[in-house]
Amino acid sequence: MRSRFIALLLFASTAAFAQSHADWTYQGKTGALVWGKLDPSYEVCAKGDLQSPIDIRNARINVELKPIEFHYITGGVTIENDGHTIQVDVHKGSYIVAAGARYDLVGFHFHHPSEHTVRGKYADMEVHLVHRSADGKLAVLGVLLSEEGQYPNAVLATLWQNLPKQAGKSQTIDVMVNPGGLLPTDRAYWTYSGSLTTPPCTEGVSWFVYENPVSISRSQLNTFEAIYKMNTRPIQDLNKRKIEATK
Ligand SMILES: [Zn+2]
C-alpha cells in the first residue's frame, strides 16, 4: 500500500514537472519520426494527413487570392531560447487580414534550415510568423531566409545582437522592432492547409509561404547554427491537398 502511495506521488511530481506533455527533440529517441508515439496528445503528428511542412511544387495559380493586409506595429520584444527555437514574443496590436479574416500576431520564431522546401530545395532558414484569430484559428506566414539576397535585413541584425545562446534563457530587448521588416518586398505567396510543425502538430493551420526570400548573412547563419544546428521537421506527405499561388 505504502509503495503504491509513493509511486503515485512520484508519478504526480514527474507529470507536474513535464507539464503533462512529453519532451521532444528533432533527432534521436524522441525525434520527429516518433513524435506521434511520445504523448497521446501528439497522435496527429503520426496520423494526420494535413501535416506541415511540405515540399512546394506544382502550385496552381488562383487569381482570386488577395494580398495579405498587414497592420503591424513597432514595439519592444522578448527573445527566448526555448530549447527548440529562438522564439520572439511581440506586444499585442499587430495583426493581418488574410482571406477576409483578422488574425493577431502572437510572435515569430526561426528554423535552420528552412522547413518548407521549394521543388526539393531547402533555403538556409525560415521564419514563422504565428497569428491567431479571435475564434482560435491559426494562420502562419513562412518567410524563407537566404544567403543569396543582396540587402542586409535590419530586423535580423537587431535580433541577432540579442540571441540568448543558452536554452531556457530569455531577454527583453529595449530596441523597437517592426516584424513587417521580416517580409520580402514582393508579396507573392503560396498557400495551403496544414499544421503546426512541432508537437502537438495541430491541423487546421492556414499556411502562407512567401515566394521570395529575405536575405541573411553568412555570419548570421553561423551564429544561429551554433545555437540550433538543425531544428526542422522532415517534409510531410501532401496527400490530396492543393497548393495555390498568387502568381
Ligand atoms: Zn515554426
Boltz pocket constraint, residues with backbone or C-beta under 6 A from the ligand:
constraints:
  - pocket:
      binder: B
      contacts: [[A, 109], [A, 110], [A, 111], [A, 128], [A, 197]]
      max_distance: 6.0
